[in-house]
């Protein structure tokens, strides 16, 4: 049969034009696809290390952004992960975060870490070393050395970071800074901070007994870098906070919320000294012994900070476990001091200012001054999108462009200062049974801190609490 050149040419033109049209379909501008459409390439793929408890609520907050996909979940306790697995059914689930990061690394852009304090550093660093942006719950780390490492890692691996102290993105702390910067209280020289925590058991005997590990729990992974001990349900899912092996007590839980205004507003970074006192409550402790495994039921500590502007020192005092500083004379008898969770009072050369937990509701003392004094204009940019979405947006913009309220270069030194208080507490609790008098308690002194070298200079025994020893199989190195 004779071929029709005209028909063949028409067919070739048709196929060519059809192919171009098909190709064009895949590169059509996204606005043509419908209002509100976000291309997959314009989304942030987040993996959750810690899918239960606070981890579940964190992931829910991130998922409120249309720019976010929750693409992987990890938890060492299957029981705690149930709700997150139901909420994000397409996300692969793991118990070991190391396995998750290895298998899902091509699908992950960023990681949210919400585990017991004990594993914050190893999980966050593992993600950063893969170039993943990191949101890590407070306190940033379990010990001082880990905080220094994470701050350095964020710069080395050029990732966007945020610590989970939500008040750091609040309007309150920004308004309070504007008031202090405007000179309404003069130069601050003394600060009082307090909290109602702990609201979990502290100052109790170490849990004992023999228990079978639930089939849903990977106990070895739950322990992480901590010393190997037998499973005990007393630690899960929340009461680990009161045990030094896993948590950081009332100070670690709440100081990142309550003390944030102190570090965000005042010209300080590292303390030069710290001292403390603690309480005991159970009978076995009244024989002049203290449980080295657990945090005390209440404590008071005093940190001295050199002002970076050279105008002397600022003394910061912390109270927890129901202990509070003296009510200011300027506060009327019926007026609340802070709020239920705690608060901060800054004392300056010209007056006082107070706020609630999270830096909320800042007000001059006496409070009538809020109407009598002219308040400064708003000069600090607010974060209307909130702490979580701020991090999401910053990750989308990229390292060096996106801005967060508590990046690790801020959160690291802040956490180090907070954990200095726990170093003092653990030193205070030390006992030398072979000594007499004051020498029986060698750590009950003012400890002098060399921040550059991360070292107590006048009591070497305290330096064991700067950097803990990881058990075999766990490391932390840049």
C-alpha positions as CSV (number, residue, x, y, z in Angstrom):
1,X,0.0,0.0,0.0
2,X,1.3,3.4,-0.9
3,X,2.1,5.6,2.1
4,X,0.5,9.1,2.2
5,X,3.3,11.5,3.1
6,X,0.8,14.2,3.9
7,X,-1.0,12.0,6.4
8,X,2.2,10.8,8.0
9,X,3.4,14.4,8.4
10,X,0.1,15.3,10.0
11,X,0.4,12.4,12.4
12,X,3.9,13.4,13.4
13,X,2.8,17.0,14.0
14,X,-0.1,15.8,16.0
15,X,2.1,13.6,18.3
16,X,4.6,16.3,18.6
17,X,2.0,18.9,19.7
18,X,0.3,16.4,21.9
19,X,3.6,15.6,23.7
20,X,4.4,19.3,24.2
21,X,0.9,19.8,25.6
22,X,1.4,16.8,28.0
23,X,4.7,18.1,29.1
24,X,3.2,21.5,29.6
25,X,0.5,20.1,31.8
26,X,3.2,19.0,34.4
27,X,4.8,22.4,34.5
28,X,1.7,24.5,34.6
29,X,1.9,27.3,37.2
30,X,0.6,26.2,40.6
31,X,-1.9,29.1,40.8
32,X,-3.8,27.5,37.9
33,X,-4.4,24.4,40.0
34,X,-6.5,26.2,42.5
35,X,-6.4,28.7,45.3
36,X,-4.5,27.5,48.4
37,X,-2.7,24.7,46.6
38,X,0.8,24.1,47.8
39,X,3.1,22.0,45.6
40,X,4.8,19.0,47.4
41,X,8.2,20.7,46.8
42,X,7.0,23.7,48.8
43,X,6.3,21.6,51.9
44,X,8.4,20.8,55.0
45,X,8.6,17.1,55.8
46,X,8.9,16.7,59.5
47,X,9.7,13.5,61.5
48,X,8.8,13.2,65.2
49,X,11.3,11.6,67.6
50,X,8.9,11.1,70.6
51,X,5.4,10.7,69.3
52,X,3.5,10.5,72.6
53,X,2.8,13.1,75.3
54,X,4.4,16.4,74.5
55,X,5.6,15.0,71.2
56,X,2.0,14.3,70.1
57,X,1.0,17.9,70.9
58,X,4.1,19.3,69.2
59,X,3.4,17.3,66.0
60,X,-0.2,18.5,66.1
61,X,0.9,22.1,66.3
62,X,3.3,21.7,63.3
63,X,0.6,20.0,61.3
64,X,-1.6,23.1,61.6
65,X,0.5,24.6,58.9
66,X,-0.5,23.8,55.3
67,X,3.2,23.8,54.5
68,X,3.9,20.7,56.7
69,X,3.8,17.0,56.1
70,X,4.4,14.6,59.1
71,X,6.4,11.9,57.2
72,X,7.8,9.6,60.0
73,X,7.2,8.8,63.7
74,X,9.3,7.3,66.4
75,X,8.7,6.3,70.0
76,X,10.2,3.7,72.3
77,X,6.8,3.1,73.8
78,X,4.1,1.9,71.4
79,X,1.4,2.7,74.0
80,X,2.3,6.4,73.9
81,X,2.4,6.6,70.1
82,X,-1.1,5.4,69.5
83,X,-2.8,8.8,69.0
84,X,0.0,10.2,66.7
85,X,-0.1,7.0,64.6
86,X,-3.9,7.4,64.2
87,X,-3.5,11.1,63.4
88,X,-0.8,10.5,60.8
89,X,-1.5,7.0,59.4
90,X,0.7,7.4,56.3
91,X,3.8,8.1,58.4
92,X,6.1,5.1,58.8
93,X,6.6,4.2,62.5
94,X,9.9,3.2,64.3
95,X,11.1,2.6,67.8
96,X,14.7,3.5,67.2
97,X,15.3,7.0,65.9
98,X,18.7,6.0,64.5
99,X,16.9,3.5,62.2
100,X,14.3,6.0,61.3
101,X,16.8,8.7,60.3
102,X,18.8,6.2,58.2
103,X,15.9,4.7,56.3
104,X,13.9,7.9,55.9
105,X,16.6,10.5,55.5
106,X,15.7,11.2,51.9
107,X,12.1,12.0,52.9
108,X,12.9,14.1,55.9
109,X,13.6,17.9,55.9
110,X,13.3,18.5,59.7
111,X,13.0,16.7,63.0
112,X,11.0,17.4,66.2
113,X,12.6,16.0,69.3
114,X,10.4,15.5,72.3
115,X,11.8,12.7,74.4
116,X,13.0,12.5,78.1
117,X,15.8,15.0,78.6
118,X,18.2,12.1,78.7
119,X,18.1,11.6,74.9
120,X,17.6,15.2,73.6
121,X,21.2,15.7,72.7
122,X,21.9,12.4,70.9
123,X,18.7,12.6,68.9
124,X,19.1,16.3,67.9
125,X,22.7,15.9,67.0
126,X,22.0,12.8,64.8
127,X,19.5,14.8,62.9
128,X,21.7,17.9,62.5
129,X,24.6,15.7,61.2
130,X,22.3,14.7,58.3
131,X,21.5,18.3,57.6
132,X,18.0,18.2,59.1
133,X,16.5,21.3,60.8
134,X,15.7,20.6,64.5
135,X,13.0,21.7,66.9
136,X,14.0,20.3,70.4
137,X,11.9,20.5,73.5
138,X,13.2,22.2,76.6
139,X,15.5,21.9,78.4
140,X,17.7,21.7,75.3
141,X,19.9,19.1,76.9
142,X,20.5,17.0,80.0
143,X,23.9,18.4,80.9
144,X,26.1,21.4,80.3
145,X,28.5,19.8,77.9
146,X,25.7,18.6,75.6
147,X,24.3,22.2,75.4
148,X,27.6,23.5,74.3
149,X,27.9,20.7,71.6
150,X,24.4,21.4,70.2
151,X,25.0,25.1,69.9
152,X,28.2,24.4,68.0
153,X,26.6,21.8,65.8
154,X,23.8,24.1,64.6
155,X,26.5,26.4,63.2
156,X,28.6,23.6,61.8
157,X,25.8,21.9,59.9
158,X,24.0,25.1,59.0
159,X,20.5,24.1,60.1
160,X,17.5,26.0,61.5
161,X,16.9,25.3,65.1
162,X,14.4,26.2,67.9
163,X,14.1,25.1,71.5
164,X,10.6,24.5,72.7
165,X,10.2,27.4,75.2
166,X,7.1,28.8,73.6
167,X,7.0,32.0,75.7
168,X,10.2,33.1,73.9
169,X,7.9,34.0,70.9
170,X,5.2,35.6,73.1
171,X,4.2,39.3,73.1
172,X,4.8,39.5,76.9
173,X,8.5,39.1,76.9
174,X,8.9,41.5,74.0
175,X,6.8,44.1,75.8
176,X,8.8,43.6,79.0
177,X,12.1,44.1,77.1
178,X,10.8,47.3,75.6
179,X,9.8,48.5,79.1
180,X,13.2,47.7,80.6
181,X,15.1,49.1,77.6
182,X,13.2,52.3,77.9
183,X,14.7,52.7,81.4
184,X,11.4,52.4,83.4
185,X,13.1,50.4,86.1
186,X,16.7,51.6,85.7
187,X,19.6,49.1,85.7
188,X,18.5,45.7,86.9
189,X,20.7,44.3,89.6
190,X,18.5,41.6,91.3
191,X,16.1,39.0,89.9
192,X,13.7,36.6,91.6
193,X,12.3,33.6,89.8
194,X,10.0,30.9,91.1
195,X,7.7,27.9,90.1
196,X,5.2,25.6,91.6
197,X,7.0,22.6,90.2
198,X,7.6,19.8,90.8
199,X,4.1,18.4,90.3
200,X,5.6,14.9,90.1
201,X,7.3,12.9,92.8
202,X,10.7,14.2,93.9
203,X,12.7,13.7,97.1
204,X,11.5,10.0,97.4
205,X,13.4,6.7,97.7
206,X,14.7,5.1,94.5
207,X,12.1,2.7,93.0
208,X,12.8,-0.9,93.8
209,X,11.2,-4.3,92.8
210,X,11.3,-6.7,89.9
211,X,9.0,-6.0,86.9
212,X,8.6,-7.5,83.5
213,X,9.1,-5.1,80.6
214,X,5.8,-4.5,78.7
215,X,6.0,-5.9,75.2
216,X,5.2,-2.4,73.8
217,X,8.3,-0.8,75.5
218,X,11.9,-1.0,74.2
219,X,13.5,-0.4,77.6
220,X,17.0,-0.4,76.3
221,X,16.2,2.4,73.9
222,X,14.2,4.3,76.5
223,X,17.3,4.3,78.7
224,X,19.4,5.8,75.9
225,X,22.9,6.9,77.1
226,X,21.9,6.4,80.7
227,X,23.4,3.6,82.9
228,X,21.7,0.2,82.4
229,X,19.1,-0.4,85.2
230,X,16.2,-2.8,85.5
231,X,12.8,-1.7,84.2
232,X,10.5,0.0,86.7
233,X,7.0,1.4,85.8
234,X,7.7,4.2,88.4
235,X,9.7,6.1,85.7
236,X,7.1,5.9,82.9
237,X,5.5,7.8,81.2
238,X,6.2,11.1,83.0
239,X,7.8,10.7,86.4
240,X,11.3,10.3,84.9
241,X,11.6,14.1,85.4
242,X,12.5,13.6,89.1
243,X,15.4,11.3,88.5
244,X,18.9,12.6,87.6
245,X,19.6,9.7,85.1
246,X,16.7,10.8,82.9
247,X,15.4,14.2,83.9
248,X,16.5,17.6,85.2
249,X,13.9,18.2,87.9
250,X,11.8,21.3,88.5
251,X,14.6,23.6,87.2
252,X,15.0,21.8,83.9
253,X,11.3,21.6,83.4
254,X,10.3,25.2,84.1
255,X,13.3,27.5,84.1
256,X,13.4,27.6,80.2
257,X,9.9,29.1,80.4
258,X,10.2,31.3,83.5
259,X,13.8,32.6,83.2
260,X,13.6,33.3,79.4
261,X,12.8,37.0,80.1
262,X,15.9,37.2,82.3
263,X,18.2,36.1,79.4
264,X,16.3,37.7,76.6
265,X,16.3,41.1,78.3
266,X,19.3,41.5,80.5
267,X,23.0,41.8,79.3
268,X,24.2,38.5,80.7
269,X,25.3,35.1,79.3
270,X,27.2,32.8,81.7
271,X,27.2,33.0,85.5
272,X,30.5,33.4,87.4
273,X,29.2,31.5,90.6
274,X,26.3,29.5,91.9
275,X,25.2,28.3,95.4
276,X,22.1,26.6,96.6
277,X,20.1,24.9,99.4
278,X,17.7,22.0,99.2
279,X,15.0,20.3,101.3
280,X,14.3,16.6,102.2
281,X,11.0,15.1,103.1
282,X,11.1,11.4,103.8
283,X,12.2,9.7,107.0
284,X,15.2,7.9,105.7
285,X,16.8,11.2,104.8
286,X,16.7,12.8,108.2
287,X,19.8,10.9,109.2
288,X,21.9,13.5,107.3
289,X,21.9,11.5,104.0
290,X,20.4,12.4,100.7
291,X,19.4,10.2,97.7
292,X,21.9,10.8,95.0
293,X,19.6,9.3,92.4
294,X,16.7,11.8,92.7
295,X,16.0,15.5,92.6
296,X,15.1,17.2,95.8
297,X,11.4,18.2,96.6
298,X,12.4,21.9,96.7
299,X,15.4,24.1,96.3
300,X,16.7,27.6,96.2
301,X,19.7,28.7,94.2
302,X,21.6,31.9,93.6
303,X,23.5,32.7,90.5
304,X,25.8,35.7,90.0
305,X,26.2,37.0,86.4
306,X,28.7,39.7,85.3
307,X,26.9,42.3,83.2
308,X,28.2,42.4,79.7
309,X,28.0,46.2,79.7
310,X,30.5,46.3,82.6
311,X,28.1,47.7,85.2
312,X,28.8,45.2,87.9
313,X,26.9,42.0,88.5
314,X,23.3,40.8,88.4
315,X,22.1,38.3,91.1
316,X,19.5,35.8,89.9
317,X,17.7,33.7,92.5
318,X,15.5,30.6,91.8
319,X,12.8,29.1,94.1
320,X,10.9,25.9,93.4
321,X,8.8,23.2,95.2
322,X,6.4,25.7,96.7
323,X,9.1,28.1,97.9
324,X,8.8,31.7,96.8
325,X,10.7,35.0,97.3
326,X,9.3,37.6,99.6
327,X,6.3,39.6,98.3
328,X,7.4,43.0,97.1
329,X,6.2,45.8,99.3
330,X,4.8,47.6,96.2
331,X,2.4,44.7,95.6
332,X,-1.0,45.1,97.2
333,X,-2.1,42.3,99.5
334,X,-4.9,41.0,97.2
335,X,-2.8,41.3,94.0
336,X,-1.3,38.0,92.6
337,X,2.5,37.6,92.6
338,X,3.1,36.0,89.2
339,X,0.6,33.3,88.4
340,X,0.0,29.7,89.4
341,X,3.0,28.4,87.4
342,X,5.4,31.0,88.7
343,X,6.9,34.3,87.7
344,X,9.8,36.8,87.7
345,X,10.5,40.0,89.5
346,X,13.3,42.2,88.3
347,X,14.6,44.9,90.7
348,X,16.3,47.9,89.2
349,X,17.8,51.1,90.4
350,X,14.6,53.0,89.6
351,X,11.9,50.4,90.3
352,X,10.6,46.9,89.8
353,X,8.9,44.9,87.1
354,X,7.1,41.6,87.3
355,X,5.7,39.0,84.9
356,X,4.0,35.7,85.0
357,X,5.3,32.3,83.7
358,X,6.3,32.5,79.9
359,X,7.0,36.2,80.4
360,X,3.3,36.9,80.2
361,X,1.5,40.0,81.5
362,X,4.5,42.2,82.4
363,X,3.7,45.1,84.8
364,X,5.5,47.7,86.8
365,X,5.3,47.7,90.6
366,X,3.2,49.2,92.0
367,X,0.8,48.2,89.3
368,X,-0.9,51.6,89.2
369,X,2.3,52.8,87.4
370,X,1.0,50.9,84.3
371,X,-1.5,53.7,83.9
372,X,0.6,56.6,85.3
373,X,3.7,55.9,83.2
374,X,3.9,56.4,79.5
375,X,4.5,53.0,78.0
376,X,7.2,52.7,75.2
377,X,6.2,52.2,71.6
378,X,6.4,48.8,70.1
379,X,9.8,48.4,68.6
380,X,10.4,44.6,68.7
381,X,8.8,42.5,66.0
382,X,6.1,40.2,67.3
383,X,5.5,36.6,66.3
384,X,1.8,36.3,65.5
385,X,2.3,32.9,63.9
386,X,3.5,31.5,67.1
387,X,6.6,29.5,68.2
388,X,6.0,26.4,66.2
389,X,5.0,27.9,62.8
390,X,7.8,30.5,63.2
391,X,10.3,27.5,63.1
392,X,8.4,26.0,60.1
393,X,8.6,29.2,58.2
394,X,12.3,29.7,59.0
395,X,13.1,26.2,57.8
396,X,11.3,26.9,54.5
397,X,13.4,30.1,54.1
398,X,16.6,28.3,55.0
399,X,19.6,28.6,57.3
400,X,20.9,32.2,57.5
401,X,17.6,33.6,56.3
402,X,14.9,32.3,58.5
403,X,14.6,33.7,62.1
404,X,13.6,31.8,65.2
405,X,13.1,33.1,68.8
406,X,15.2,30.4,70.5
407,X,17.9,29.2,68.0
408,X,20.5,26.9,69.6
409,X,23.1,29.7,69.7
410,X,20.7,31.4,72.2
411,X,19.2,28.3,73.8
412,X,22.6,26.6,74.3
413,X,24.1,29.2,76.6
414,X,20.7,29.7,78.2
415,X,20.4,26.0,79.0
416,X,24.0,25.9,80.3
417,X,23.2,28.6,82.8
418,X,20.1,26.8,84.0
419,X,21.9,23.5,84.3
420,X,24.5,25.2,86.5
421,X,21.7,25.2,89.1
422,X,21.4,21.5,88.9
423,X,25.2,21.1,89.1
424,X,25.0,23.1,92.4
425,X,22.1,20.9,93.7
426,X,23.9,17.7,93.0
427,X,27.1,19.0,94.6
428,X,25.1,20.1,97.6
429,X,23.7,16.6,98.0
430,X,27.2,15.0,98.1
431,X,28.3,13.5,101.4
432,X,31.6,12.4,102.8
433,X,30.7,9.9,105.6
434,X,34.4,9.7,106.8
435,X,34.6,13.4,107.4
436,X,33.3,15.5,110.3
437,X,31.5,18.9,110.7
438,X,31.2,21.0,107.5
439,X,33.6,18.7,105.8
440,X,30.9,16.0,105.6
441,X,29.2,18.1,102.9
442,X,32.0,19.4,100.7
443,X,29.7,20.7,98.0
444,X,27.8,23.1,100.2
445,X,29.8,26.1,99.2
446,X,29.7,28.9,96.5
447,X,30.9,27.2,93.4
448,X,33.0,29.3,91.0
449,X,32.5,28.8,87.3
450,X,34.9,29.1,84.4
451,X,32.4,29.2,81.5
452,X,35.0,29.2,78.7
453,X,36.5,25.9,79.9
454,X,33.2,24.6,81.4
455,X,34.8,23.9,84.8
456,X,34.2,24.6,88.5
457,X,37.5,26.0,89.7
458,X,37.1,25.6,93.5
459,X,35.6,22.1,93.9
460,X,36.7,19.6,91.4
461,X,34.3,16.9,92.5
462,X,31.4,19.0,91.0
463,X,32.8,18.7,87.5
464,X,31.5,15.2,87.2
465,X,28.1,16.9,86.6
466,X,29.3,19.0,83.7
467,X,29.5,16.0,81.4
468,X,28.0,12.6,82.2
469,X,29.5,9.4,81.1
470,X,27.5,7.6,78.3
471,X,27.1,3.9,78.4
472,X,28.6,1.8,75.7
473,X,27.0,2.2,72.3
474,X,26.2,5.9,72.7
475,X,28.4,8.8,71.8
476,X,28.1,12.6,71.3
477,X,30.7,14.2,69.0
478,X,30.8,16.7,66.2
